[in-house]
Amino acid sequence: LGDASLLGSMALEFVINFSIYPIGIYPALVRFLMYSLIPAAFITHIPLQMVHTSVASLLFLELAATILYSWFAYWFFHRGLRRYESGNLIVLRE
C-alpha cells in the first residue's frame, strides 16, 4: 500500500462519524456492522450505556471485545510482518 497514513486517517474519520450519532438512528444491518466489523459501538455506545445503566454484563462485553480486537490486531500484524519479511529475502550465491 505504500504510505497508508491517508488510509488510516480516513478509517479514523469513518469510525468517528459512526460514533457521534445515537445508535438508535441506524438500521439493524448498520448496528450489526458497528458491533462486529467496525468497533465504533465499543468506543462510545457501550461505555455510554454502562454509565447510564451500570449493568455489569456490559463491562464483560467490553472486555471481551477488547481482547478479541487486540488478538486480531496482533495476528494481522504478525501475518503481514511474515509476508513482508519473506518478500525481502535476498540470497547471495558465491
The first five atom37 places (N, CA, C, CB, O) and aatype in JSON, in Angstrom:
{
  "aatype": [10, 7, 3, 0, 15, 10, 10, 7, 15, 12, 0, 10, 6, 13, 19, 9, 2, 13, 15, 9, 18, 14, 9, 7, 9, 18, 14, 0, 10, 19, 1, 13, 10, 12, 18, 15, 10, 9, 14, 0, 0, 13, 9, 16, 8, 9, 14, 10, 5, 12, 19, 8, 16, 15, 19, 0, 15, 10, 10, 13, 10, 6, 10, 0, 0, 16, 9, 10, 18, 15, 17, 13, 0, 18, 17, 13, 13, 8, 1, 7, 10, 1, 1, 18, 6, 15, 7, 2, 10, 9, 19, 10, 1, 6],
  "atom_mask": [
    [1, 1, 1, 1, 1],
    [1, 1, 1, 0, 1],
    [1, 1, 1, 1, 1],
    [1, 1, 1, 1, 1],
    [1, 1, 1, 1, 1],
    [1, 1, 1, 1, 1],
    [1, 1, 1, 1, 1],
    [1, 1, 1, 0, 1],
    [1, 1, 1, 1, 1],
    [1, 1, 1, 1, 1],
    [1, 1, 1, 1, 1],
    [1, 1, 1, 1, 1],
    [1, 1, 1, 1, 1],
    [1, 1, 1, 1, 1],
    [1, 1, 1, 1, 1],
    [1, 1, 1, 1, 1],
    [1, 1, 1, 1, 1],
    [1, 1, 1, 1, 1],
    [1, 1, 1, 1, 1],
    [1, 1, 1, 1, 1],
    [1, 1, 1, 1, 1],
    [1, 1, 1, 1, 1],
    [1, 1, 1, 1, 1],
    [1, 1, 1, 0, 1],
    [1, 1, 1, 1, 1],
    [1, 1, 1, 1, 1],
    [1, 1, 1, 1, 1],
    [1, 1, 1, 1, 1],
    [1, 1, 1, 1, 1],
    [1, 1, 1, 1, 1],
    [1, 1, 1, 1, 1],
    [1, 1, 1, 1, 1],
    [1, 1, 1, 1, 1],
    [1, 1, 1, 1, 1],
    [1, 1, 1, 1, 1],
    [1, 1, 1, 1, 1],
    [1, 1, 1, 1, 1],
    [1, 1, 1, 1, 1],
    [1, 1, 1, 1, 1],
    [1, 1, 1, 1, 1],
    [1, 1, 1, 1, 1],
    [1, 1, 1, 1, 1],
    [1, 1, 1, 1, 1],
    [1, 1, 1, 1, 1],
    [1, 1, 1, 1, 1],
    [1, 1, 1, 1, 1],
    [1, 1, 1, 1, 1],
    [1, 1, 1, 1, 1],
    [1, 1, 1, 1, 1],
    [1, 1, 1, 1, 1],
    [1, 1, 1, 1, 1],
    [1, 1, 1, 1, 1],
    [1, 1, 1, 1, 1],
    [1, 1, 1, 1, 1],
    [1, 1, 1, 1, 1],
    [1, 1, 1, 1, 1],
    [1, 1, 1, 1, 1],
    [1, 1, 1, 1, 1],
    [1, 1, 1, 1, 1],
    [1, 1, 1, 1, 1],
    [1, 1, 1, 1, 1],
    [1, 1, 1, 1, 1],
    [1, 1, 1, 1, 1],
    [1, 1, 1, 1, 1],
    [1, 1, 1, 1, 1],
    [1, 1, 1, 1, 1],
    [1, 1, 1, 1, 1],
    [1, 1, 1, 1, 1],
    [1, 1, 1, 1, 1],
    [1, 1, 1, 1, 1],
    [1, 1, 1, 1, 1],
    [1, 1, 1, 1, 1],
    [1, 1, 1, 1, 1],
    [1, 1, 1, 1, 1],
    [1, 1, 1, 1, 1],
    [1, 1, 1, 1, 1],
    [1, 1, 1, 1, 1],
    [1, 1, 1, 1, 1],
    [1, 1, 1, 1, 1],
    [1, 1, 1, 0, 1],
    [1, 1, 1, 1, 1],
    [1, 1, 1, 1, 1],
    [1, 1, 1, 1, 1],
    [1, 1, 1, 1, 1],
    [1, 1, 1, 1, 1],
    [1, 1, 1, 1, 1],
    [1, 1, 1, 0, 1],
    [1, 1, 1, 1, 1],
    [1, 1, 1, 1, 1],
    [1, 1, 1, 1, 1],
    [1, 1, 1, 1, 1],
    [1, 1, 1, 1, 1],
    [1, 1, 1, 1, 1],
    [1, 1, 1, 1, 1]
  ],
  "atom_positions": [
    [[0.81, -1.21, 0.0], [0.0, 0.0, 0.0], [0.84, 1.26, 0.0], [-0.91, 0.01, 1.18], [0.33, 2.34, -0.3]],
    [[2.11, 1.14, 0.33], [2.94, 2.34, 0.4], [2.63, 3.15, 1.64], [0.0, 0.0, 0.0], [2.48, 2.59, 2.73]],
    [[2.52, 4.44, 1.47], [2.2, 5.31, 2.59], [0.71, 5.22, 2.88], [2.62, 6.78, 2.3], [-0.12, 5.71, 2.11]],
    [[0.38, 4.58, 3.99], [-1.02, 4.33, 4.32], [-1.56, 5.34, 5.33], [-1.19, 2.93, 4.87], [-2.59, 5.08, 5.95]],
    [[-0.89, 6.46, 5.51], [-1.36, 7.43, 6.5], [-2.7, 8.03, 6.09], [-0.32, 8.55, 6.69], [-3.54, 8.3, 6.95]],
    [[-2.91, 8.25, 4.8], [-4.2, 8.77, 4.34], [-5.31, 7.74, 4.59], [-4.14, 9.13, 2.85], [-6.41, 8.1, 5.01]],
    [[-5.02, 6.49, 4.32], [-5.99, 5.42, 4.56], [-6.31, 5.3, 6.05], [-5.45, 4.08, 4.02], [-7.47, 5.1, 6.42]],
    [[-5.31, 5.43, 6.9], [-5.52, 5.37, 8.34], [-6.35, 6.54, 8.85], [0.0, 0.0, 0.0], [-7.23, 6.36, 9.7]],
    [[-6.08, 7.74, 8.34], [-6.87, 8.9, 8.78], [-8.3, 8.81, 8.27], [-6.21, 10.2, 8.31], [-9.22, 9.26, 8.96]],
    [[-8.51, 8.26, 7.08], [-9.87, 8.07, 6.58], [-10.63, 7.05, 7.43], [-9.84, 7.63, 5.11], [-11.82, 7.23, 7.69]],
    [[-9.96, 5.99, 7.85], [-10.6, 4.98, 8.7], [-10.96, 5.58, 10.05], [-9.67, 3.76, 8.9], [-12.03, 5.28, 10.59]],
    [[-10.09, 6.42, 10.6], [-10.4, 7.08, 11.87], [-11.61, 7.99, 11.74], [-9.2, 7.86, 12.36], [-12.47, 7.99, 12.61]],
    [[-11.67, 8.77, 10.68], [-12.83, 9.64, 10.46], [-14.11, 8.84, 10.27], [-12.59, 10.54, 9.24], [-15.18, 9.25, 10.71]],
    [[-13.98, 7.69, 9.61], [-15.13, 6.81, 9.39], [-15.69, 6.33, 10.73], [-14.73, 5.61, 8.52], [-16.9, 6.35, 10.93]],
    [[-14.82, 5.9, 11.63], [-15.26, 5.42, 12.94], [-15.84, 6.57, 13.76], [-14.09, 4.76, 13.7], [-16.85, 6.39, 14.44]],
    [[-15.21, 7.73, 13.71], [-15.72, 8.88, 14.46], [-17.11, 9.28, 13.98], [-14.75, 10.07, 14.33], [-17.98, 9.59, 14.79]],
    [[-17.33, 9.26, 12.67], [-18.65, 9.61, 12.14], [-19.73, 8.65, 12.63], [-18.63, 9.63, 10.62], [-20.85, 9.08, 12.88]],
    [[-19.42, 7.37, 12.76], [-20.39, 6.42, 13.29], [-20.58, 6.59, 14.79], [-19.96, 5.0, 12.98], [-21.64, 6.25, 15.31]],
    [[-19.57, 7.1, 15.48], [-19.63, 7.18, 16.94], [-20.36, 8.41, 17.47], [-18.26, 7.16, 17.49], [-20.8, 8.4, 18.61]],
    [[-20.49, 9.45, 16.67], [-21.05, 10.69, 17.22], [-22.57, 10.73, 17.21], [-20.52, 11.85, 16.45], [-23.17, 11.59, 17.86]],
    [[-23.21, 9.83, 16.49], [-24.67, 9.81, 16.44], [-25.21, 8.7, 17.33], [-25.15, 9.63, 14.99], [-24.53, 7.69, 17.53]],
    [[-26.42, 8.85, 17.85], [-27.01, 7.79, 18.69], [-27.21, 6.5, 17.89], [-28.36, 8.25, 19.27], [-27.5, 6.53, 16.7]],
    [[-27.04, 5.39, 18.57], [-27.1, 4.1, 17.87], [-28.5, 3.78, 17.38], [-26.61, 2.99, 18.79], [-28.65, 2.97, 16.46]],
    [[-29.52, 4.37, 17.96], [-30.89, 4.08, 17.57], [-31.28, 4.59, 16.19], [0.0, 0.0, 0.0], [-32.29, 4.15, 15.64]],
    [[-30.51, 5.49, 15.62], [-30.88, 6.02, 14.31], [-30.44, 5.12, 13.17], [-30.29, 7.4, 14.12], [-30.86, 5.3, 12.03]],
    [[-29.59, 4.14, 13.46], [-29.08, 3.27, 12.41], [-29.96, 2.05, 12.23], [-27.65, 2.84, 12.72], [-30.52, 1.56, 13.21]],
    [[-30.1, 1.56, 11.0], [-30.85, 0.31, 10.79], [-30.1, -0.89, 11.38], [-31.11, 0.08, 9.27], [-28.93, -0.77, 11.77]],
    [[-30.76, -2.02, 11.45], [-30.21, -3.2, 12.12], [-28.91, -3.67, 11.47], [-31.23, -4.33, 12.11], [-27.99, -4.09, 12.17]],
    [[-28.81, -3.62, 10.16], [-27.59, -4.07, 9.48], [-26.41, -3.19, 9.85], [-27.8, -4.06, 7.96], [-25.31, -3.69, 10.09]],
    [[-26.61, -1.9, 9.9], [-25.53, -0.97, 10.26], [-25.13, -1.18, 11.72], [-25.96, 0.51, 10.02], [-23.95, -1.13, 12.05]],
    [[-26.1, -1.41, 12.59], [-25.79, -1.69, 14.0], [-24.98, -2.97, 14.14], [-27.08, -1.78, 14.83], [-24.06, -3.05, 14.95]],
    [[-25.34, -3.98, 13.34], [-24.56, -5.22, 13.36], [-23.12, -4.95, 12.95], [-25.2, -6.27, 12.42], [-22.2, -5.48, 13.57]],
    [[-22.92, -4.14, 11.92], [-21.56, -3.8, 11.49], [-20.82, -2.99, 12.55], [-21.61, -3.02, 10.18], [-19.61, -3.14, 12.72]],
    [[-21.54, -2.13, 13.27], [-20.91, -1.32, 14.3], [-20.46, -2.15, 15.5], [-21.85, -0.23, 14.76], [-19.53, -1.77, 16.21]],
    [[-21.11, -3.28, 15.72], [-20.71, -4.16, 16.81], [-19.75, -5.25, 16.36], [-21.93, -4.79, 17.43], [-19.15, -5.92, 17.2]],
    [[-19.58, -5.45, 15.07], [-18.73, -6.55, 14.61], [-17.53, -6.04, 13.81], [-19.54, -7.53, 13.77], [-16.39, -6.12, 14.28]],
    [[-17.76, -5.53, 12.63], [-16.66, -5.16, 11.75], [-16.03, -3.83, 12.13], [-17.14, -5.1, 10.32], [-14.8, -3.72, 12.19]],
    [[-16.83, -2.84, 12.38], [-16.36, -1.51, 12.77], [-16.55, -1.4, 14.28], [-17.13, -0.36, 11.98], [-17.69, -1.47, 14.74]],
    [[-15.5, -1.21, 15.06], [-15.68, -1.21, 16.52], [-16.23, 0.1, 17.08], [-14.37, -1.52, 17.18], [-15.93, 0.45, 18.23]],
    [[-17.0, 0.82, 16.32], [-17.49, 2.13, 16.76], [-18.4, 2.02, 17.97], [-18.24, 2.81, 15.62], [-18.37, 2.89, 18.84]],
    [[-19.2, 0.98, 18.05], [-20.11, 0.84, 19.19], [-19.35, 0.58, 20.48], [-21.1, -0.28, 18.94], [-19.78, 0.99, 21.56]],
    [[-18.21, -0.11, 20.38], [-17.42, -0.4, 21.57], [-16.62, 0.8, 22.04], [-16.5, -1.56, 21.32], [-16.11, 0.81, 23.16]],
    [[-16.5, 1.8, 21.2], [-15.75, 3.01, 21.57], [-16.64, 3.97, 22.34], [-15.18, 3.69, 20.32], [-16.2, 4.56, 23.33]],
    [[-17.88, 4.15, 21.9], [-18.72, 5.16, 22.54], [-20.03, 4.62, 23.09], [-19.02, 6.24, 21.56], [-20.4, 4.95, 24.22]],
    [[-20.74, 3.81, 22.35], [-22.1, 3.46, 22.72], [-22.19, 2.55, 23.94], [-22.78, 2.8, 21.57], [-23.02, 2.8, 24.81]],
    [[-21.37, 1.52, 24.02], [-21.43, 0.63, 25.17], [-20.92, 1.32, 26.44], [-20.62, -0.64, 24.9], [-21.56, 1.18, 27.48]],
    [[-19.79, 2.05, 26.4], [-19.42, 2.78, 27.63], [-20.48, 3.79, 28.08], [-18.1, 3.5, 27.41], [-20.67, 3.99, 29.27]],
    [[-21.15, 4.41, 27.13], [-22.22, 5.34, 27.48], [-23.38, 4.61, 28.15], [-22.71, 6.09, 26.24], [-23.96, 5.11, 29.12]],
    [[-23.71, 3.43, 27.65], [-24.76, 2.63, 28.28], [-24.34, 2.17, 29.67], [-25.11, 1.41, 27.41], [-25.17, 2.07, 30.57]],
    [[-23.05, 1.88, 29.85], [-22.57, 1.46, 31.17], [-22.73, 2.59, 32.19], [-21.1, 1.02, 31.1], [-23.06, 2.34, 33.34]],
    [[-22.49, 3.82, 31.76], [-22.64, 4.96, 32.67], [-24.1, 5.17, 33.02], [-22.06, 6.23, 32.04], [-24.43, 5.45, 34.17]],
    [[-24.98, 5.05, 32.03], [-26.4, 5.31, 32.28], [-27.09, 4.2, 33.06], [-27.11, 5.51, 30.96], [-27.95, 4.48, 33.89]],
    [[-26.74, 2.94, 32.8], [-27.47, 1.84, 33.41], [-26.68, 1.09, 34.48], [-27.89, 0.87, 32.36], [-27.28, 0.42, 35.32]],
    [[-25.38, 1.2, 34.48], [-24.46, 0.49, 35.39], [-24.75, -1.01, 35.43], [-24.56, 1.07, 36.81], [-24.9, -1.6, 36.5]],
    [[-24.81, -1.62, 34.26], [-25.01, -3.06, 34.12], [-23.63, -3.71, 34.0], [-25.93, -3.41, 32.88], [-22.84, -3.33, 33.14]],
    [[-23.36, -4.69, 34.85], [-22.04, -5.33, 34.88], [-21.77, -6.17, 33.63], [-21.91, -6.2, 36.12], [-20.62, -6.33, 33.22]],
    [[-22.82, -6.71, 33.02], [-22.61, -7.55, 31.84], [-22.03, -6.74, 30.68], [-23.92, -8.21, 31.41], [-21.33, -7.29, 29.83]],
    [[-22.32, -5.45, 30.62], [-21.74, -4.62, 29.58], [-20.24, -4.49, 29.75], [-22.39, -3.23, 29.58], [-19.5, -4.38, 28.77]],
    [[-19.77, -4.5, 30.99], [-18.33, -4.44, 31.24], [-17.66, -5.69, 30.7], [-18.05, -4.28, 32.74], [-16.59, -5.62, 30.1]],
    [[-18.27, -6.84, 30.92], [-17.7, -8.08, 30.4], [-17.74, -8.11, 28.88], [-18.45, -9.29, 30.97], [-16.82, -8.63, 28.24]],
    [[-18.79, -7.57, 28.29], [-18.87, -7.47, 26.83], [-17.77, -6.57, 26.3], [-20.25, -6.94, 26.41], [-17.14, -6.88, 25.29]],
    [[-17.53, -5.47, 26.97], [-16.48, -4.53, 26.56], [-15.1, -5.19, 26.69], [-16.54, -3.24, 27.41], [-14.26, -5.03, 25.8]],
    [[-14.86, -5.9, 27.77], [-13.58, -6.58, 27.94], [-13.38, -7.68, 26.91], [-13.48, -7.17, 29.34], [-12.28, -7.84, 26.38]],
    [[-14.43, -8.44, 26.62], [-14.33, -9.49, 25.61], [-14.05, -8.9, 24.23], [-15.63, -10.32, 25.57], [-13.24, -9.44, 23.48]],
    [[-14.7, -7.8, 23.9], [-14.44, -7.15, 22.62], [-13.02, -6.62, 22.54], [-15.44, -6.0, 22.39], [-12.37, -6.7, 21.5]],
    [[-12.52, -6.07, 23.64], [-11.15, -5.57, 23.68], [-10.15, -6.69, 23.46], [-10.87, -4.87, 25.0], [-9.2, -6.54, 22.7]],
    [[-10.36, -7.81, 24.13], [-9.46, -8.94, 23.97], [-9.52, -9.48, 22.55], [-9.8, -10.05, 24.97], [-8.49, -9.79, 21.96]],
    [[-10.72, -9.61, 22.0], [-10.87, -10.12, 20.64], [-10.22, -9.22, 19.6], [-12.34, -10.3, 20.32], [-9.49, -9.7, 18.74]],
    [[-10.46, -7.92, 19.68], [-9.87, -7.0, 18.72], [-8.35, -6.9, 18.89], [-10.49, -5.63, 18.85], [-7.63, -6.73, 17.91]],
    [[-7.86, -7.0, 20.12], [-6.41, -6.98, 20.35], [-5.75, -8.22, 19.77], [-6.1, -6.88, 21.85], [-4.7, -8.14, 19.15]],
    [[-6.38, -9.39, 19.99], [-5.85, -10.61, 19.41], [-5.84, -10.53, 17.89], [-6.65, -11.81, 19.88], [-4.86, -10.94, 17.25]],
    [[-6.91, -10.03, 17.29], [-6.98, -9.93, 15.84], [-5.91, -8.97, 15.31], [-8.37, -9.46, 15.4], [-5.29, -9.26, 14.29]],
    [[-5.7, -7.86, 15.98], [-4.68, -6.91, 15.54], [-3.29, -7.54, 15.64], [-4.73, -5.62, 16.39], [-2.47, -7.36, 14.74]],
    [[-3.03, -8.27, 16.7], [-1.75, -8.97, 16.87], [-1.55, -9.98, 15.75], [-1.68, -9.67, 18.24], [-0.49, -10.01, 15.13]],
    [[-2.56, -10.81, 15.48], [-2.47, -11.82, 14.44], [-2.28, -11.19, 13.06], [-3.72, -12.69, 14.44], [-1.44, -11.63, 12.28]],
    [[-3.06, -10.15, 12.77], [-3.0, -9.49, 11.48], [-1.64, -8.84, 11.26], [-4.1, -8.46, 11.36], [-1.09, -8.92, 10.16]],
    [[-1.09, -8.19, 12.29], [0.2, -7.55, 12.18], [1.3, -8.57, 11.92], [0.5, -6.74, 13.44], [2.15, -8.36, 11.05]],
    [[1.31, -9.66, 12.68], [2.36, -10.66, 12.51], [2.23, -11.42, 11.19], [2.36, -11.62, 13.67], [3.23, -11.86, 10.63]],
    [[1.02, -11.59, 10.72], [0.85, -12.22, 9.41], [1.42, -11.32, 8.32], [-0.65, -12.51, 9.13], [2.1, -11.8, 7.41]],
    [[1.14, -10.03, 8.39], [1.7, -9.09, 7.42], [3.2, -8.97, 7.55], [0.0, 0.0, 0.0], [3.9, -8.81, 6.55]],
    [[3.72, -9.05, 8.79], [5.16, -8.98, 9.0], [5.86, -10.18, 8.4], [5.47, -8.88, 10.49], [6.94, -10.02, 7.82]],
    [[5.29, -11.36, 8.53], [5.89, -12.54, 7.9], [5.92, -12.4, 6.39], [5.12, -13.8, 8.29], [6.9, -12.78, 5.74]],
    [[4.86, -11.88, 5.82], [4.82, -11.69, 4.37], [5.85, -10.64, 3.94], [3.4, -11.28, 3.91], [6.5, -10.79, 2.9]],
    [[5.98, -9.6, 4.73], [6.95, -8.55, 4.41], [8.37, -9.09, 4.51], [6.77, -7.35, 5.35], [9.2, -8.79, 3.65]],
    [[8.66, -9.88, 5.54], [10.0, -10.44, 5.7], [10.32, -11.42, 4.6], [10.13, -11.11, 7.05], [11.45, -11.43, 4.1]],
    [[9.37, -12.24, 4.19], [9.64, -13.23, 3.16], [9.84, -12.56, 1.8], [8.51, -14.26, 3.08], [10.52, -13.12, 0.94]],
    [[9.26, -11.4, 1.59], [9.45, -10.69, 0.33], [10.78, -9.97, 0.25], [0.0, 0.0, 0.0], [11.2, -9.55, -0.83]],
    [[11.44, -9.83, 1.38], [12.71, -9.11, 1.4], [13.92, -10.04, 1.53], [12.71, -8.11, 2.53], [15.02, -9.56, 1.8]],
    [[13.74, -11.31, 1.35], [14.86, -12.22, 1.45], [15.71, -12.14, 0.2], [14.38, -13.66, 1.67], [15.24, -12.4, -0.91]],
    [[16.92, -11.77, 0.38], [17.87, -11.7, -0.74], [18.97, -12.71, -0.44], [18.46, -10.23, -0.93], [19.67, -12.6, 0.57]],
    [[19.1, -13.66, -1.31], [20.1, -14.7, -1.1], [21.23, -14.46, -2.1], [19.49, -16.13, -1.27], [21.01, -14.42, -3.31]],
    [[22.41, -14.32, -1.58], [23.59, -14.15, -2.43], [24.32, -15.48, -2.56], [24.55, -13.06, -1.85], [24.64, -16.13, -1.57]],
    [[24.56, -15.85, -3.77], [25.31, -17.09, -4.01], [26.72, -16.72, -4.42], [24.62, -17.99, -5.1], [26.93, -15.88, -5.3]],
    [[27.66, -17.35, -3.78], [29.05, -17.03, -4.09], [29.68, -18.09, -4.93], [29.85, -16.85, -2.83], [30.85, -17.98, -5.29]]
  ]
}
